[in-house]
Every structure is written in C-alpha cells, then in structure tokens.
Amino acid sequence: MIKHLDISDNDLRQKIRKKEISFGGNRKLNIYGTLQCKSGKRMKRENRVFFASEEEAVKKGFRPCGHCMKTAYKKWIYSTTK
C-alpha cells in the first residue's frame, strides 16, 4: 500500500504505466476501487492510497467500491451478512 502523500505525481504515473499500481482506495473508509472510478477521483489526496492488486487491498482490510466494482461489492455484502 502506497499513500498518495508519499509518492510524487511523476512516480505515480510511472508505476501505473508499469502496472505496479492497479487499484486506489480511501484509507479512512477502507474502500478500494479501480483507478478510473469517479468516487475515487473525488477523494482528498491525504486519504488516497494505492495497491498493486485487489488481493493486497483485501489483505489490508479494504472492501470493494459499490460504484466501480459492483460484482465484487455484491459478493462482499453477501459474505458479511452470513
């Protein structure tokens, strides 16, 4: 997990191009989603974190975004209501 405040914009773009970063998240809400998500683009920089994979985000205790990851979100909701 990389905090947005700990990485320069240039380094961030390079990591995204190299596929070293594939998902973004909100560290206060513990939600992760795609880098193209409109909800993710609106969050404050100090709350934004980045992940190399979906598995990394889940291991860190983040849940899928209900907007950009509807299928994963529905699976997560179903697993938490059992």
LUMKOLMI-632494 format. One line per 2 residues: number of its first residue (from 0); for each residue y, z, x of N, C-alpha, C. Coordinates in nm, 4 decimals. Layout:
<recs>
NUM> Y Z X Y Z X Y Z X  ...
</recs>
This chain:
<recs>
0> -0.1177 0.0000 0.0856 0.0000 0.0000 0.0000 0.1234 0.0000 0.0898  0.2150 -0.0893 0.0590 0.3397 -0.1008 0.1344 0.4561 -0.0752 0.0398
2> 0.5431 0.0192 0.0737 0.6624 0.0444 -0.0065 0.7647 -0.0644 0.0226  0.8336 -0.1101 -0.0799 0.9321 -0.2166 -0.0630 1.0427 -0.1744 0.0330
4> 1.0782 -0.0482 0.0323 1.1841 0.0005 0.1209 1.1416 -0.0007 0.2675  1.0108 -0.0068 0.2935 0.9597 -0.0014 0.4307 0.9354 -0.1387 0.4931
6> 0.9718 -0.2461 0.4239 0.9451 -0.3799 0.4749 1.0689 -0.4680 0.4530  1.0994 -0.5503 0.5513 1.2140 -0.6407 0.5370 1.1771 -0.7543 0.4416
8> 1.2782 -0.8162 0.3852 1.2543 -0.9273 0.2926 1.1818 -1.0419 0.3623  1.2171 -1.0688 0.4875 1.1529 -1.1764 0.5622 1.0047 -1.1457 0.5858
10> 0.9737 -1.0232 0.6283 0.8336 -0.9841 0.6489 0.7550 -0.9893 0.5183  0.8195 -0.9489 0.4105 0.7548 -0.9520 0.2793 0.7180 -1.0954 0.2408
12> 0.8116 -1.1868 0.2545 0.7839 -1.3270 0.2219 0.6703 -1.3831 0.3068  0.6679 -1.3484 0.4350 0.5613 -1.3958 0.5235 0.4253 -1.3424 0.4799
14> 0.4185 -1.2147 0.4442 0.2922 -1.1548 0.4009 0.2436 -1.2164 0.2695  0.3366 -1.2506 0.1811 0.2989 -1.3152 0.0553 0.2449 -1.4551 0.0836
16> 0.3120 -1.5297 0.1704 0.2659 -1.6654 0.2062 0.1280 -1.6631 0.2701  0.1023 -1.5610 0.3535 -0.0264 -1.5489 0.4229 -0.1330 -1.4845 0.3344
18> -0.0977 -1.4526 0.2095 -0.1887 -1.3895 0.1127 -0.2303 -1.2474 0.1563  -0.1470 -1.1828 0.2382 -0.1714 -1.0438 0.2765 -0.1241 -0.9489 0.1665
20> -0.0372 -0.9988 0.0788 0.0109 -0.9236 -0.0377 -0.0146 -1.0104 -0.1601  -0.0852 -0.9546 -0.2580 -0.1180 -1.0315 -0.3789 -0.0701 -0.9660 -0.5077
22> -0.0423 -0.8362 -0.5035 -0.0022 -0.7629 -0.6238 0.1142 -0.6704 -0.5916  0.1936 -0.6417 -0.6938 0.3030 -0.5464 -0.6826 0.2819 -0.4348 -0.7824
24> 0.3486 -0.3232 -0.7591 0.3326 -0.2114 -0.8516 0.4533 -0.1208 -0.8561  0.4520 -0.0320 -0.9532 0.5559 0.0687 -0.9693 0.4952 0.2029 -0.9315
26> 0.5432 0.2622 -0.8232 0.4821 0.3851 -0.7724 0.5078 0.5060 -0.8621  0.6134 0.5040 -0.9411 0.6408 0.6168 -1.0311 0.5549 0.6106 -1.1568
28> 0.5278 0.4896 -1.2058 0.4493 0.4728 -1.3283 0.3013 0.4474 -1.3002  0.2672 0.4212 -1.1729 0.1291 0.3896 -1.1325 0.0738 0.2689 -1.2085
30> 0.1552 0.1621 -1.2136 0.1152 0.0372 -1.2771 0.1214 -0.0734 -1.1727  0.0223 -0.1619 -1.1707 0.0263 -0.2771 -1.0804 0.0127 -0.4050 -1.1614
32> 0.0628 -0.5144 -1.1049 0.0538 -0.6435 -1.1720 0.0735 -0.7574 -1.0740  0.0812 -0.8774 -1.1291 0.0999 -0.9951 -1.0450 0.2415 -0.9979 -0.9895
34> 0.2614 -1.0742 -0.8856 0.3939 -1.0849 -0.8253 0.4905 -1.1648 -0.9125  0.4382 -1.2396 -1.0099 0.5226 -1.3195 -1.0983 0.5618 -1.2456 -1.2268
36> 0.5138 -1.1258 -1.2467 0.5375 -1.0510 -1.3703 0.6860 -1.0204 -1.3902  0.7365 -1.0503 -1.5103 0.8773 -1.0243 -1.5406 0.9081 -0.8747 -1.5379
38> 0.8146 -0.7922 -1.5808 0.8354 -0.6475 -1.5791 0.8500 -0.5980 -1.4354  0.7661 -0.6507 -1.3479 0.7701 -0.6105 -1.2079 0.8974 -0.6519 -1.1377
40> 0.9500 -0.7657 -1.1758 1.0727 -0.8150 -1.1126 1.1947 -0.7320 -1.1525  1.1861 -0.6606 -1.2650 1.2996 -0.5799 -1.3125 1.3019 -0.4396 -1.2535
42> 1.1933 -0.3954 -1.1919 1.1890 -0.2566 -1.1453 1.2784 -0.2340 -1.0243  1.3169 -0.1104 -1.0058 1.4011 -0.0743 -0.8921 1.3237 -0.0915 -0.7620
44> 1.3936 -0.1340 -0.6610 1.3337 -0.1578 -0.5295 1.2660 -0.0323 -0.4748  1.3270 0.0838 -0.4958 1.2701 0.2083 -0.4413 1.1392 0.2488 -0.5095
46> 1.1108 0.1926 -0.6264 0.9862 0.2224 -0.6973 0.8773 0.1185 -0.6717  0.9128 0.0058 -0.6100 0.8200 -0.1060 -0.5936 0.7306 -0.0877 -0.4707
48> 0.6017 -0.1148 -0.4912 0.5031 -0.1130 -0.3831 0.4210 -0.2414 -0.3898  0.3531 -0.2733 -0.2815 0.2740 -0.3958 -0.2754 0.1326 -0.3648 -0.2306
50> 0.0378 -0.4454 -0.2799 -0.1038 -0.4285 -0.2490 -0.1636 -0.5602 -0.2022  -0.2605 -0.5503 -0.1143 -0.3320 -0.6688 -0.0673 -0.4290 -0.7188 -0.1739
52> -0.4828 -0.6265 -0.2539 -0.5833 -0.6653 -0.3532 -0.5758 -0.5751 -0.4753  -0.6399 -0.6212 -0.5801 -0.6495 -0.5418 -0.7027 -0.7307 -0.4148 -0.6763
54> -0.8340 -0.4270 -0.5945 -0.9188 -0.3121 -0.5616 -0.8375 -0.2023 -0.4923  -0.7469 -0.2413 -0.4040 -0.6625 -0.1433 -0.3351 -0.5753 -0.0683 -0.4350
56> -0.5176 -0.1401 -0.5298 -0.4320 -0.0772 -0.6303 -0.5111 0.0230 -0.7142  -0.6305 -0.0157 -0.7557 -0.7142 0.0726 -0.8373 -0.7547 0.1962 -0.7563
58> -0.7903 0.1788 -0.6298 -0.8279 0.2922 -0.5446 -0.7138 0.3920 -0.5294  -0.5905 0.3414 -0.5325 -0.4727 0.4281 -0.5199 -0.4347 0.4932 -0.6530
60> -0.5099 0.4627 -0.7595 -0.4865 0.5268 -0.8881 -0.3910 0.4529 -0.9806  -0.3675 0.3251 -0.9549 -0.2790 0.2456 -1.0389 -0.3592 0.1784 -1.1503
62> -0.2940 0.1534 -1.2631 -0.3579 0.0848 -1.3757 -0.2970 -0.0535 -1.3907  -0.3697 -0.1467 -1.4552 -0.3182 -0.2835 -1.4734 -0.1988 -0.2881 -1.5691
64> -0.1109 -0.3833 -1.5457 0.0053 -0.4074 -1.6312 -0.0402 -0.4677 -1.7635  0.0154 -0.4203 -1.8723 -0.0189 -0.4726 -2.0039 0.0431 -0.6076 -2.0345
66> 0.1420 -0.6504 -1.9562 0.2072 -0.7788 -1.9807 0.1394 -0.8936 -1.9063  0.1222 -0.8785 -1.7780 0.0729 -0.9918 -1.6977 -0.0777 -0.9864 -1.6711
68> -0.1417 -0.8753 -1.7017 -0.2857 -0.8605 -1.6758 -0.3556 -0.8092 -1.8011  -0.3384 -0.8801 -1.9102 -0.3871 -0.8338 -2.0410 -0.5372 -0.8037 -2.0440
70> -0.6186 -0.8891 -1.9831 -0.7635 -0.8685 -1.9856 -0.8014 -0.7420 -1.9094  -0.7482 -0.7260 -1.7900 -0.7770 -0.6068 -1.7097 -0.7232 -0.4814 -1.7779
72> -0.6070 -0.4938 -1.8428 -0.5476 -0.3808 -1.9136 -0.6368 -0.3378 -2.0303  -0.6883 -0.4357 -2.1055 -0.7762 -0.4025 -2.2192 -0.9037 -0.3339 -2.1712
74> -0.9592 -0.3806 -2.0595 -1.0777 -0.3156 -2.0021 -1.0449 -0.1734 -1.9599  -0.9278 -0.1542 -1.9005 -0.8849 -0.0207 -1.8552 -0.8673 0.0728 -1.9762
76> -0.8019 0.0241 -2.0811 -0.7821 0.1044 -2.2037 -0.9189 0.1445 -2.2614  -1.0101 0.0481 -2.2702 -1.1412 0.0739 -2.3249 -1.2148 0.1799 -2.2418
78> -1.2038 0.1714 -2.1096 -1.2750 0.2658 -2.0234 -1.2152 0.4068 -2.0299  -1.0862 0.4186 -2.0622 -1.0240 0.5504 -2.0678 -1.0415 0.6177 -2.2037
80> -1.0783 0.5408 -2.3067 -1.0937 0.6002 -2.4394 -1.2369 0.6427 -2.4693  -1.3272 0.6137 -2.3778 -1.4686 0.6529 -2.3993 -1.4881 0.8000 -2.3812
</recs>
